[in-house]
Amino acid sequence: MPKSMGGHMGPQPLRDADNLLGLPHLCGADLTKVTLANQLYRAAIVILQLCFVLGCLVSIENPGRSWLWPLLALLVHETQDQPFIQWFSKLEAVYFDACAHGSSRDKRTKLLATSDLFSTLAIDCSGDHKHASWQPFRGEHGVVFPTAMEAEYPPLLCNRMAECVRQSAAHMGVFPSLQPRLKELLNLNLGHQTLRHEPLIPEYATVFQTDAPVQHESHKLLSAPFSQGHHSTEQPEGTQEHKSKRPRKEFKYGVWHTPEQFLTRAEAVVHPMDNESFLHEATKNAIKKVVRTDPLVLAKERLATVFNLRKLTNELKCQELALKDTMHPDVKRVHSVQEHPPFRARPQTAWLLGYGGCFPVEAGNSPGGVASGP
């Protein structure tokens, strides 16, 4: 670095091609950094194995020249899991310059992802613009390295990656949707419908895109390319909104319902106040049990459960203390005032709090929203 920055040599390499897990002479903070990073990479391999088993879309991002790439290949081969190794070898490497996706610097980036997931992002710098400097500078809290500023994805890249994932999910027959919050469900149950709720009947029967304009009384133009003048729904070039999106090249139309279609959909609508789908089936069963069980019998069950819990606590207290002695000091400090051996001893049981105490509900019969024992 320049003398104005203190004349330091900057961060030194911690790995090389012959020592992917770390240089042999490392010590102190550098050794800690490499050790923790290696643990993180091994955890990533475990996650990749789960993705392989479950058939998930995957993506790993790092600078193109990062030592992560040969290290990941090494750790994958260490698993000796041949189907997993073959699956990993078929992941697609996508290279792009960050400035082509909204960044101010030309950081060469690599994505290792499911084949065809992010293929459209492979764009090189066009060379028709200036890049921000990589030179470190002195900030309010010391020397600032621009590499850290490039860790955050620019909005344009986020939008493009999200669109790629949406298209891949659609090919798999998956259409992501936002799950309503509890507050919205409660408002819906009271008959208060807001813009956050899905419409009871969609405004259009279908929505489609086409390269040419269509004139039809049942069609409504929803969006059009910028070249269509006053019919355009795109932001003018040069605006911030325009820079964050890909230019639209097609016309988008909504098709109105016919009266017969609308009537058919209306007859099938279930009013939110009559809809009990927001109650989990297990919750309904738990409520029925409480309502239909004799209060004296229910009280005896709860008292028996509390007695058994206290007995189990005394029996497992020594095991609890031994377990805490093996914990990391930070974790041990958090758990120092917590005593919950019975909950760990019965992992297949959920615990339902009720009037006058609690009683266990076996797995598969627990009320919705009640977590299983740790």
C-alpha positions in Angstrom: 0.0 0.0 0.0 1.1 3.6 -0.5 2.9 5.4 2.4 -0.2 7.6 2.9 -2.0 4.4 4.0 0.8 3.4 6.4 3.0 1.5 4.0 1.7 -1.9 5.0 2.1 -4.8 2.7 -1.6 -5.7 3.1 -3.1 -9.2 3.7 -0.7 -12.0 3.0 -1.7 -15.3 1.2 -2.9 -18.0 3.6 -3.1 -20.8 0.9 -1.4 -21.8 -2.3 -1.9 -24.5 -4.9 0.1 -27.1 -2.9 -1.5 -26.2 0.4 -5.2 -25.7 -0.2 -6.1 -26.3 3.4 -3.6 -23.6 4.6 0.1 -22.9 4.5 2.1 -24.9 7.1 3.7 -22.0 8.8 0.5 -20.2 9.8 0.0 -19.3 13.4 -2.1 -17.0 15.6 -5.0 -15.1 13.9 -4.1 -16.4 10.4 -4.3 -20.0 11.6 -7.6 -19.3 13.3 -9.0 -17.7 10.1 -8.0 -20.7 7.9 -9.2 -23.3 10.4 -12.7 -21.7 10.7 -12.9 -21.2 6.9 -12.1 -24.9 6.4 -14.8 -25.8 8.8 -17.2 -23.6 6.9 -16.2 -25.2 3.6 -16.7 -28.8 5.0 -20.2 -27.7 6.2 -20.9 -26.5 2.7 -20.0 -29.9 1.4 -22.6 -31.5 3.8 -25.2 -29.0 2.5 -24.3 -29.8 -1.1 -24.8 -33.5 -0.3 -28.3 -32.8 1.1 -29.1 -30.8 -2.1 -27.9 -33.7 -4.2 -30.2 -36.1 -2.3 -33.2 -33.7 -2.4 -32.7 -32.6 -6.0 -32.4 -28.9 -5.1 -31.1 -26.1 -7.3 -27.7 -25.0 -6.1 -25.4 -22.1 -6.5 -22.0 -21.2 -5.1 -20.4 -17.8 -5.7 -16.8 -16.6 -5.2 -14.2 -14.6 -7.1 -13.0 -16.4 -10.2 -9.5 -16.8 -9.0 -10.4 -17.9 -5.4 -8.7 -20.9 -3.9 -12.2 -22.0 -2.9 -12.8 -23.8 -6.2 -9.9 -26.3 -6.1 -10.5 -26.7 -2.4 -14.2 -27.6 -2.9 -13.2 -30.2 -5.6 -10.7 -31.7 -3.1 -13.3 -31.9 -0.3 -15.9 -33.4 -2.6 -13.4 -36.2 -3.7 -12.6 -36.8 0.0 -16.2 -38.0 0.5 -15.6 -41.0 -1.8 -19.3 -40.8 -2.7 -19.2 -41.5 -6.4 -22.8 -40.5 -7.3 -22.3 -37.2 -5.4 -18.9 -36.6 -7.1 -20.4 -37.2 -10.6 -23.3 -34.8 -9.7 -20.8 -32.1 -8.6 -18.7 -32.5 -11.7 -21.8 -31.7 -13.8 -22.5 -28.3 -12.2 -22.0 -25.5 -14.6 -19.3 -22.8 -14.1 -20.6 -19.3 -15.1 -18.1 -16.5 -15.3 -19.0 -12.8 -15.5 -17.7 -9.3 -14.8 -19.6 -7.7 -12.0 -19.8 -4.4 -13.8 -22.0 -6.1 -16.5 -24.6 -6.6 -13.8 -24.7 -3.2 -12.1 -21.4 -3.1 -10.1 -19.0 -0.2 -10.2 -16.0 -2.5 -10.5 -14.9 -5.2 -13.0 -14.6 -8.0 -10.4 -14.3 -11.3 -12.2 -16.9 -13.6 -10.6 -17.7 -17.3 -10.8 -20.9 -19.1 -10.1 -20.9 -22.9 -9.8 -24.5 -23.8 -10.2 -27.1 -26.2 -11.5 -26.8 -26.6 -15.2 -28.6 -23.8 -17.2 -29.7 -22.1 -14.0 -27.5 -18.9 -14.4 -26.2 -19.4 -17.9 -27.7 -16.1 -19.1 -25.5 -14.2 -16.6 -22.3 -15.1 -18.4 -21.5 -11.5 -19.6 -18.1 -9.9 -20.0 -17.3 -6.2 -19.5 -18.2 -4.3 -22.7 -15.3 -1.9 -22.1 -17.4 1.2 -22.8 -17.5 2.5 -19.3 -15.1 3.4 -16.4 -14.6 1.3 -13.3 -14.2 2.4 -9.7 -10.7 2.1 -8.3 -9.4 -0.9 -6.4 -7.0 1.3 -4.5 -7.4 1.1 -0.7 -8.2 4.3 1.0 -8.4 5.7 4.5 -11.9 5.8 6.0 -13.4 7.0 9.2 -12.4 3.8 11.0 -9.1 3.0 9.3 -8.0 1.6 5.9 -10.8 0.4 3.7 -10.3 -2.2 1.0 -12.7 -1.9 -1.9 -12.8 -5.7 -2.2 -15.0 -5.7 0.9 -17.4 -3.2 -0.8 -17.9 -5.7 -3.6 -19.3 -8.4 -1.3 -22.8 -6.9 -1.6 -24.8 -7.9 -4.7 -26.0 -4.9 -6.7 -29.8 -4.7 -7.2 -29.5 -5.4 -10.9 -27.7 -8.7 -10.3 -30.2 -9.7 -7.6 -33.1 -9.1 -9.9 -31.5 -11.1 -12.7 -30.6 -14.0 -10.5 -34.1 -14.0 -9.0 -35.6 -14.1 -12.5 -33.3 -17.0 -13.4 -34.5 -18.9 -10.4 -38.1 -18.1 -11.1 -37.8 -19.5 -14.6 -36.0 -22.6 -13.5 -38.7 -23.2 -10.8 -41.4 -22.8 -13.4 -39.8 -25.4 -15.6 -39.9 -27.7 -12.6 -43.6 -26.9 -12.0 -42.9 -24.8 -8.9 -44.4 -21.4 -8.6 -43.2 -19.6 -5.5 -45.6 -17.4 -3.6 -45.5 -15.3 -0.4 -47.0 -17.0 2.6 -49.5 -14.7 4.4 -48.5 -13.5 7.9 -50.6 -14.3 10.9 -51.8 -10.8 11.2 -53.1 -10.9 7.6 -54.8 -14.2 8.2 -56.6 -12.8 11.3 -57.7 -9.7 9.3 -58.9 -11.9 6.5 -60.9 -14.0 9.1 -62.6 -10.8 10.2 -63.5 -9.9 6.6 -60.9 -7.2 6.2 -59.3 -7.9 2.8 -56.3 -5.8 1.8 -53.9 -5.5 -1.1 -51.7 -8.1 0.5 -54.3 -10.8 0.1 -54.8 -12.8 -3.0 -57.9 -11.7 -4.9 -60.9 -14.0 -4.4 -61.2 -14.1 -8.2 -58.2 -13.1 -10.4 -58.7 -9.9 -12.4 -57.8 -11.7 -15.7 -58.6 -15.2 -16.9 -55.1 -15.5 -18.4 -52.0 -13.3 -19.0 -49.8 -13.8 -22.0 -46.8 -12.2 -23.8 -46.4 -11.7 -27.6 -43.9 -10.0 -29.9 -46.6 -8.1 -31.8 -49.4 -5.9 -30.6 -52.9 -7.5 -30.4 -56.2 -5.6 -30.9 -59.1 -7.4 -29.2 -61.9 -6.1 -27.0 -61.3 -8.8 -24.4 -57.6 -8.0 -24.1 -56.0 -5.3 -21.9 -52.4 -4.1 -22.6 -50.4 -4.4 -19.4 -47.0 -3.5 -20.6 -45.2 -2.7 -23.9 -41.6 -2.1 -25.1 -40.0 1.4 -24.8 -40.1 1.7 -28.6 -43.9 1.9 -28.6 -44.0 5.6 -27.6 -47.0 6.6 -25.5 -48.1 2.9 -25.3 -44.8 2.0 -23.5 -44.8 1.0 -19.8 -41.0 1.1 -19.6 -39.1 3.8 -17.8 -37.1 6.2 -20.1 -33.5 5.3 -20.7 -31.1 6.9 -18.2 -33.4 6.8 -15.2 -32.5 4.8 -12.1 -35.5 2.5 -12.6 -34.5 1.7 -16.2 -31.0 0.7 -15.1 -32.2 -1.8 -12.6 -34.3 -3.8 -15.1 -33.8 -5.5 -18.4 -35.5 -3.7 -21.3 -38.9 -5.2 -22.1 -39.0 -6.6 -25.7 -42.5 -8.1 -25.7 -46.2 -7.0 -25.2 -48.0 -8.2 -22.2 -51.8 -8.7 -22.3 -54.4 -9.7 -19.8 -57.6 -11.5 -21.0 -60.8 -10.5 -19.3 -63.2 -13.2 -17.9 -66.3 -13.9 -19.9 -69.5 -13.5 -17.8 -69.9 -17.3 -17.7 -66.3 -17.8 -16.6 -66.6 -15.1 -13.9 -69.9 -16.6 -12.6 -68.3 -20.1 -12.4 -65.3 -18.8 -10.5 -67.6 -16.8 -8.2 -69.7 -19.9 -7.3 -66.6 -21.8 -6.3 -65.2 -19.1 -4.0 -65.0 -20.0 -0.3 -65.5 -16.9 1.8 -62.6 -16.2 4.1 -64.8 -16.1 7.2 -66.0 -19.6 6.4 -62.5 -20.9 5.6 -60.9 -23.0 8.4 -57.8 -23.9 6.3 -55.6 -21.6 8.4 -56.1 -23.9 11.4 -53.6 -26.8 11.3 -55.3 -30.2 11.4 -53.4 -31.2 14.5 -54.5 -28.0 16.2 -58.1 -28.9 15.5 -57.6 -32.4 16.9 -56.0 -31.0 20.0 -58.9 -28.6 20.6 -61.4 -31.5 20.1 -59.5 -33.5 22.7 -59.7 -30.7 25.3 -63.3 -30.0 24.6 -64.5 -33.7 24.5 -62.4 -35.0 27.4 -63.9 -35.0 30.9 -62.3 -32.1 32.8 -61.4 -34.4 35.7 -59.7 -36.9 33.4 -57.8 -34.2 31.6 -56.7 -32.7 35.0 -55.4 -36.1 36.1 -53.5 -36.5 32.9 -51.8 -33.1 33.3 -51.0 -33.7 36.9 -49.5 -37.1 36.0 -47.5 -35.5 33.3 -46.1 -32.9 35.6 -45.2 -35.5 38.2 -43.4 -37.6 35.5 -41.5 -34.6 34.3 -40.2 -33.8 37.8 -39.2 -37.4 38.3 -37.4 -37.5 34.9 -35.7 -34.2 35.7 -34.2 -35.6 38.9 -33.1 -38.8 37.1 -31.4 -36.9 34.2 -29.8 -34.1 36.2 -26.4 -35.7 36.3 -26.5 -36.2 32.6 -27.5 -32.6 32.0 -24.5 -31.4 34.1 -22.1 -33.7 32.2 -23.5 -32.4 28.9 -23.0 -28.8 29.8 -19.3 -29.5 30.8 -18.7 -30.5 27.1 -20.1 -27.3 25.7 -18.2 -24.4 24.3 -17.8 -21.7 27.0 -20.1 -19.3 25.2 -22.8 -21.9 24.7 -22.3 -23.1 28.3 -22.9 -19.6 29.6 -26.2 -19.3 27.7 -27.4 -22.7 29.0 -26.1 -22.2 32.6 -29.5 -21.2 33.9 -31.5 -23.6 31.7 -32.6 -27.1 32.8 -34.4 -29.1 30.2 -33.3 -32.8 30.3 -36.8 -34.2 30.0 -37.4 -32.4 26.7 -34.2 -33.8 25.2 -34.9 -37.2 26.6 -38.2 -37.5 24.7 -37.4 -36.1 21.2 -40.5 -37.6 19.6 -42.9 -35.7 21.9 -44.3 -32.2 21.6 -45.3 -30.3 24.8 -48.6 -28.6 25.0 -49.1 -25.9 27.6 -52.6 -25.9 29.1 -54.5 -24.7 32.1 -52.8 -25.8 35.3 -49.8 -27.4 33.7 -48.6 -29.1 30.5 -48.9 -32.6 29.0 -47.2 -34.4 26.2 -48.7 -35.0 22.8 -47.0 -37.7 20.8 -45.4 -36.9 17.4 -48.0 -36.7 14.6 -50.7 -35.6 17.0 -49.2 -32.3 18.2 -51.0 -29.0 17.7 -49.9 -26.7 15.0 -47.3 -24.2 16.0 -45.9 -26.3 18.8 -42.3 -27.3 18.2 -41.1 -30.8 18.9 -38.7 -31.3 21.8 -35.1 -30.5 21.0 
